[in-house]
Amino acid sequence: MTYLARLIAAGAHSVMPELPGIALTPDIVEAIVNDAWVVFNLSGGKDSTAAMSAVNLFLDWLGHSRDRRMAVHADLGRAEWATTSATVDRIAAEAGVPLTVVRRSAGDLVDRWLQRFESGKRRYEALETYNLIGPWSSASLRFCQSEMKSAVIGPAIAQRLRGQTIVSVLGLRRDESHNRAAIPISKADHRHAKAGNRHGTVMMVWNPIADWTSGDVFRAHQILGLLLHEAYTAYQATRLSCRYCIFASMHDLSASASAPANAEVYRELVDIEARSTFPFQPARWLADVAPHLLGLALRADIARAKADQLERRRLEAMMPPTLRYVKGWPPRVPTRSEAEDIATARRPILARHGLADLYPTASSIMERFSDLL
């Protein structure tokens, strides 16, 4: 057995015998032995806290310098629970790890949703999209993860630790969802430090608790005396994310809505539902989670939005299916009959959102598609 293999076998199973071992790969151990920087991504949730604590124990056992560890938190602004910032501060302080907080310069997550819808309306008005695009994140467009976290944390760390080998520790677990079932234990991360870059910066991602269960994570908190966010302790949420997450269960949405400090943001998001006519989740209106928190006017706006959503879907279904979005859209110029159907369907949708009807006739629709091609 090689030296690195012995370290993996020993470190993964002897640091916390009451819990499953942390997942390791030779490249992660080699980086740590060679004094890489270890950066803990802290959200304030149970998984990132448990991952940091388990890895800290392993690093101490291995003799890794505490001066080469740091934590980073991406603040999502209004979308965050009000106590998340203080919770993250305390978790990092109790672990003895210095904390850096980063934020998206162009606004918080709520701003990003609003920006997306405004952009979508402009594109729909200009007939650059076939269907109106809603404001919310989705499984394929996770703004909270990509633009608000990875795209902010990565460059900040790459610049701060330029020329170093950086191991980013995440709290992702395979049993969290189908999409995460295949996450690797570790991988090279070339998004913000390309291979062979002139500074010599090397970035890696490590998922040390990939094979832990939720029960393992809560047990780690009990054994190690780790701080749990109030979302779990006071409101019985099963996971911590945004105050209102596009992937949250009805239970967790209700738990969040039961927190008085979350009511204002709840109404702000429901107002976006009302103005956009798009529900917060594909099959659930956030307005239906806690309607008692809404005033009469907003309830009336939501009722109209739901009716308008059904009408928008009916109108969009009338548009030629063979012209729906595909890579390289549009695929062709519509026939005159198809163009008339498109113009007819677009007219009330444009009016609903106060947009100009720039292509009101079949001829103008056909010309616009020709221009786009």
C-alpha positions as CSV (number, residue, x, y, z in Angstrom):
1,M,0.0,0.0,0.0
2,T,1.4,3.4,-1.0
3,Y,1.9,6.3,1.5
4,L,-1.1,8.2,0.1
5,A,-3.3,5.1,0.2
6,R,-2.4,4.5,3.9
7,L,-3.3,8.1,4.6
8,I,-6.7,7.7,2.9
9,A,-7.4,4.5,4.8
10,A,-6.4,5.9,8.1
11,G,-7.9,9.4,7.8
12,A,-11.2,8.3,6.4
13,H,-12.0,6.0,9.2
14,S,-10.2,7.0,12.4
15,V,-10.9,10.7,12.8
16,M,-14.5,10.4,13.9
17,P,-15.2,6.7,14.6
18,E,-18.9,7.4,15.5
19,L,-19.6,8.6,12.0
20,P,-18.9,7.5,8.4
21,G,-15.5,8.4,7.1
22,I,-14.9,11.4,4.9
23,A,-14.6,10.6,1.3
24,L,-11.0,11.0,-0.1
25,T,-9.1,10.6,-3.3
26,P,-5.3,10.5,-3.9
27,D,-5.3,14.0,-5.5
28,I,-7.0,15.6,-2.5
29,V,-4.6,13.9,0.0
30,E,-1.6,14.8,-2.1
31,A,-2.7,18.5,-2.3
32,I,-3.2,18.6,1.4
33,V,0.1,17.0,2.2
34,N,1.7,19.6,-0.1
35,D,0.1,22.4,2.0
36,A,-2.7,23.4,-0.3
37,W,-5.1,26.1,0.8
38,V,-8.4,24.6,1.9
39,V,-11.5,26.8,1.4
40,F,-14.7,25.9,3.1
41,N,-17.9,27.0,1.3
42,L,-20.3,27.9,4.1
43,S,-24.0,28.4,3.6
44,G,-25.1,28.3,7.2
45,G,-26.8,24.9,6.5
46,K,-26.2,21.6,8.3
47,D,-24.2,20.0,5.4
48,S,-21.6,22.7,4.8
49,T,-21.1,23.0,8.6
50,A,-20.7,19.2,9.0
51,A,-18.3,19.0,6.1
52,M,-16.1,21.8,7.4
53,S,-16.0,20.3,10.9
54,A,-15.2,16.8,9.7
55,V,-12.5,18.0,7.3
56,N,-11.0,20.3,10.0
57,L,-10.5,17.2,12.3
58,F,-8.9,15.3,9.4
59,L,-6.6,18.2,8.6
60,D,-5.5,18.6,12.2
61,W,-4.8,14.9,12.4
62,L,-2.8,15.2,9.2
63,G,-0.8,18.2,10.5
64,H,-2.1,20.6,7.9
65,S,-1.5,24.3,8.8
66,R,-4.5,26.1,10.2
67,D,-3.0,29.3,8.6
68,R,-3.9,27.8,5.2
69,R,-7.6,27.4,5.8
70,M,-10.4,29.8,5.2
71,A,-14.2,29.9,4.9
72,V,-16.2,31.8,2.3
73,H,-19.9,32.7,2.2
74,A,-21.9,34.0,-0.7
75,D,-24.5,36.4,0.6
76,L,-27.7,36.2,-1.5
77,G,-29.2,39.3,0.1
78,R,-33.0,39.4,0.6
79,A,-33.3,35.8,-0.4
80,E,-31.3,34.7,2.7
81,W,-32.9,34.1,6.1
82,A,-32.3,37.2,8.2
83,T,-30.2,35.2,10.7
84,T,-28.0,33.4,8.1
85,S,-25.2,36.0,8.2
86,A,-24.8,35.9,12.0
87,T,-25.1,32.1,11.9
88,V,-22.3,31.8,9.4
89,D,-20.2,34.2,11.3
90,R,-20.6,32.1,14.5
91,I,-20.0,28.8,12.8
92,A,-16.7,30.0,11.3
93,A,-15.6,31.6,14.6
94,E,-16.3,28.5,16.6
95,A,-14.3,26.5,14.0
96,G,-11.5,28.9,14.3
97,V,-11.5,29.6,10.6
98,P,-11.4,33.1,9.1
99,L,-14.4,34.0,7.1
100,T,-14.7,36.0,3.8
101,V,-18.2,37.1,2.6
102,V,-18.8,37.8,-1.1
103,R,-21.8,39.2,-3.0
104,R,-22.9,39.6,-6.6
105,S,-22.1,43.2,-7.6
106,A,-25.2,43.4,-9.9
107,G,-27.7,42.8,-7.1
108,D,-29.0,40.0,-4.9
109,L,-31.0,37.0,-5.9
110,V,-34.4,38.8,-5.8
111,D,-32.9,41.4,-8.1
112,R,-31.7,38.7,-10.4
113,W,-35.2,37.3,-10.7
114,L,-36.6,40.7,-11.5
115,Q,-33.8,41.4,-14.0
116,R,-34.5,38.1,-15.8
117,F,-38.1,38.9,-16.2
118,E,-37.5,42.4,-17.5
119,S,-34.9,41.0,-20.0
120,G,-37.4,38.3,-21.0
121,K,-40.1,40.9,-21.7
122,R,-37.8,43.0,-23.8
123,R,-36.8,39.9,-25.8
124,Y,-40.4,38.8,-26.2
125,E,-41.4,42.3,-27.4
126,A,-38.5,42.1,-30.0
127,L,-39.6,38.7,-31.0
128,E,-36.3,37.2,-30.0
129,T,-38.1,34.5,-28.1
130,Y,-41.1,32.4,-29.1
131,N,-42.7,32.2,-25.6
132,L,-42.6,34.7,-22.8
133,I,-39.9,33.7,-20.2
134,G,-40.7,33.8,-16.5
135,P,-38.5,35.3,-13.8
136,W,-37.6,32.3,-11.7
137,S,-34.6,30.0,-11.5
138,S,-35.1,26.4,-12.7
139,A,-33.4,23.0,-12.5
140,S,-31.4,24.0,-15.6
141,L,-30.9,27.6,-14.6
142,R,-29.9,27.7,-11.0
143,F,-29.0,31.4,-10.5
144,C,-28.5,30.9,-6.8
145,Q,-25.8,28.3,-7.4
146,S,-24.2,29.5,-10.6
147,E,-24.4,33.2,-10.7
148,M,-24.8,34.1,-7.1
149,K,-22.4,31.6,-5.6
150,S,-19.9,29.8,-7.9
151,A,-19.4,32.8,-10.2
152,V,-18.8,35.1,-7.3
153,I,-16.8,32.8,-5.0
154,G,-14.6,31.3,-7.6
155,P,-13.0,34.5,-9.0
156,A,-12.6,36.0,-5.5
157,I,-10.7,33.0,-4.2
158,A,-8.7,32.6,-7.4
159,Q,-7.6,36.2,-7.2
160,R,-6.9,36.2,-3.4
161,L,-4.9,33.0,-3.5
162,R,-3.3,33.4,-6.9
163,G,-0.5,31.0,-7.6
164,Q,-1.7,28.5,-4.9
165,T,-3.3,25.1,-5.0
166,I,-6.8,25.6,-3.7
167,V,-9.1,22.8,-2.5
168,S,-12.7,24.0,-2.2
169,V,-14.8,22.0,0.3
170,L,-18.5,21.6,-0.4
171,G,-21.2,20.0,1.6
172,L,-22.9,18.2,-1.3
173,R,-24.4,14.7,-0.6
174,R,-25.4,12.1,-3.1
175,D,-28.7,11.2,-1.3
176,E,-30.0,14.8,-1.5
177,S,-31.4,14.4,-5.0
178,H,-31.3,12.5,-8.2
179,N,-29.1,15.2,-9.8
180,R,-26.5,14.9,-7.0
181,A,-26.5,11.1,-6.9
182,A,-23.4,11.0,-9.3
183,I,-21.3,13.8,-7.8
184,P,-17.7,13.0,-7.7
185,I,-15.7,12.9,-4.5
186,S,-13.3,15.4,-6.1
187,K,-12.5,17.0,-9.5
188,A,-10.3,19.6,-11.0
189,D,-12.0,23.0,-11.3
190,H,-10.8,25.0,-14.4
191,R,-13.7,27.5,-14.4
192,H,-11.6,30.3,-12.7
193,A,-8.1,28.9,-13.1
194,K,-7.5,27.3,-16.5
195,A,-5.1,24.4,-16.7
196,G,-1.5,25.7,-17.1
197,N,-2.4,29.3,-16.3
198,R,0.6,31.7,-16.0
199,H,0.1,32.2,-12.3
200,G,0.2,28.5,-11.5
201,T,-3.1,28.6,-9.7
202,V,-4.7,25.1,-9.3
203,M,-8.3,24.8,-8.1
204,M,-10.0,21.6,-7.1
205,V,-13.5,20.7,-5.7
206,W,-13.9,18.2,-2.8
207,N,-17.1,16.7,-1.6
208,P,-16.0,15.0,1.6
209,I,-19.4,13.9,2.9
210,A,-20.8,12.8,-0.5
211,D,-21.8,9.4,1.0
212,W,-23.3,10.7,4.3
213,T,-27.0,10.6,5.0
214,S,-29.0,13.4,6.5
215,G,-29.0,11.4,9.7
216,D,-25.2,11.3,9.7
217,V,-25.1,15.0,9.4
218,F,-27.4,15.7,12.3
219,R,-25.5,13.1,14.4
220,A,-22.2,15.0,13.6
221,H,-23.9,18.2,14.9
222,Q,-24.8,16.4,18.2
223,I,-21.4,14.7,18.7
224,L,-19.4,17.9,17.9
225,G,-21.8,20.4,19.4
226,L,-22.2,22.3,16.1
227,L,-24.5,25.2,15.7
228,L,-27.8,24.5,13.8
229,H,-29.6,27.3,11.9
230,E,-32.9,28.4,13.4
231,A,-34.6,27.1,10.2
232,Y,-34.1,23.6,11.6
233,T,-34.4,24.3,15.3
234,A,-37.2,26.9,15.5
235,Y,-39.2,26.2,12.4
236,Q,-38.5,22.5,11.7
237,A,-37.3,22.9,8.1
238,T,-35.6,19.8,6.7
239,R,-33.0,21.9,4.9
240,L,-31.6,25.4,4.8
241,S,-31.5,27.2,1.5
242,C,-33.0,30.6,0.6
243,R,-36.0,31.8,2.6
244,Y,-38.1,30.4,-0.3
245,C,-36.4,28.0,-2.6
246,I,-37.6,26.9,-6.1
247,F,-36.8,23.3,-5.1
248,A,-38.3,23.4,-1.6
249,S,-41.0,21.1,-0.5
250,M,-44.4,22.3,0.7
251,H,-43.3,21.5,4.3
252,D,-40.2,23.7,4.0
253,L,-42.0,26.6,2.3
254,S,-44.6,26.5,5.0
255,A,-41.8,26.4,7.7
256,S,-40.2,29.5,6.2
257,A,-43.5,31.3,5.9
258,S,-44.1,30.6,9.6
259,A,-41.1,32.7,10.5
260,P,-42.3,36.3,11.0
261,A,-39.0,37.8,9.7
262,N,-39.7,36.1,6.3
263,A,-43.2,37.6,5.7
264,E,-42.0,40.8,3.9
265,V,-39.9,38.8,1.4
266,Y,-42.8,36.4,1.0
267,R,-45.1,39.2,-0.1
268,E,-42.4,40.6,-2.4
269,L,-42.0,37.3,-4.2
270,V,-45.8,36.7,-4.4
271,D,-46.0,40.2,-6.0
272,I,-43.5,39.1,-8.7
273,E,-45.8,36.0,-9.3
274,A,-48.7,38.4,-9.7
275,R,-47.0,40.7,-12.1
276,S,-45.3,38.0,-14.2
277,T,-48.1,35.5,-14.2
278,F,-45.5,32.8,-13.6
279,P,-45.8,30.6,-10.4
280,F,-42.7,30.4,-8.2
281,Q,-42.5,26.6,-8.8
282,P,-43.7,24.9,-11.9
283,A,-46.6,23.2,-10.1
284,R,-47.0,25.5,-7.1
285,W,-47.8,29.2,-6.6
286,L,-46.0,30.6,-3.6
287,A,-49.1,32.6,-3.0
288,D,-50.9,29.4,-2.0
289,V,-48.4,28.5,0.7
290,A,-49.5,31.2,3.2
291,P,-52.4,33.2,1.8
292,H,-53.1,34.6,5.3
293,L,-50.0,36.7,4.9
294,L,-51.4,38.5,1.9
295,G,-53.5,41.6,1.8
296,L,-56.8,41.7,-0.2
297,A,-55.3,43.6,-3.1
298,L,-52.5,41.1,-3.6
299,R,-54.9,38.2,-3.3
300,A,-56.9,39.8,-6.1
301,D,-53.8,40.3,-8.2
302,I,-52.9,36.7,-7.8
303,A,-56.3,35.5,-8.8
304,R,-56.0,37.6,-12.0
305,A,-52.4,36.3,-12.6
306,K,-53.6,32.6,-12.4
307,A,-56.3,33.3,-14.9
308,D,-53.8,35.1,-17.2
309,Q,-51.4,32.2,-16.9
310,L,-54.0,29.8,-18.2
311,E,-54.9,32.2,-21.0
312,R,-51.2,32.6,-21.9
313,R,-50.7,28.9,-22.0
314,R,-53.8,28.5,-24.2
315,L,-52.5,31.2,-26.6
316,E,-49.0,29.8,-26.8
317,A,-50.4,26.4,-27.5
318,M,-52.0,27.9,-30.6
319,M,-48.7,28.8,-32.0
320,P,-47.1,26.4,-34.6
321,P,-45.3,23.7,-32.6
322,T,-42.7,23.2,-35.3
323,L,-41.4,26.7,-34.6
324,R,-40.8,26.3,-30.9
325,Y,-37.3,26.9,-29.5
326,V,-34.5,24.7,-30.6
327,K,-30.8,25.4,-30.7
328,G,-30.1,27.9,-33.4
329,W,-33.7,29.2,-33.2
330,P,-35.6,30.1,-35.4
331,P,-35.4,26.9,-37.5
332,R,-37.2,28.6,-40.5
333,V,-39.5,31.4,-41.6
334,P,-43.2,30.6,-40.8
335,T,-45.8,30.4,-43.6
336,R,-48.3,33.2,-43.8
337,S,-50.9,31.2,-42.0
338,E,-48.5,30.3,-39.2
339,A,-47.4,33.9,-39.0
340,E,-51.0,35.0,-38.6
341,D,-51.4,32.5,-35.7
342,I,-48.2,33.9,-34.1
343,A,-49.3,37.5,-34.3
344,T,-52.8,36.6,-32.9
345,A,-51.3,34.7,-30.0
346,R,-48.8,37.4,-29.1
347,R,-51.1,40.4,-29.1
348,P,-52.9,39.8,-25.8
349,I,-49.8,38.6,-24.0
350,L,-47.9,41.8,-25.1
351,A,-50.9,43.9,-23.9
352,R,-51.0,42.1,-20.5
353,H,-47.4,43.1,-19.8
354,G,-47.6,46.6,-21.3
355,L,-45.3,45.8,-24.2
356,A,-45.4,47.2,-27.7
357,D,-46.7,45.1,-30.6
358,L,-43.8,45.7,-32.9
359,Y,-44.8,42.9,-35.3
360,P,-48.6,43.0,-35.6
361,T,-49.1,41.5,-39.0
362,A,-48.3,38.2,-40.7
363,S,-45.9,40.0,-43.1
364,S,-44.0,41.7,-40.2
365,I,-43.7,38.4,-38.4
366,M,-42.3,36.7,-41.5
367,E,-39.9,39.5,-42.1
368,R,-38.7,39.4,-38.5
369,F,-38.1,35.6,-38.7
370,S,-36.2,36.2,-41.9
371,D,-34.0,38.8,-40.2
372,L,-33.3,36.5,-37.3
373,L,-32.2,33.7,-39.7
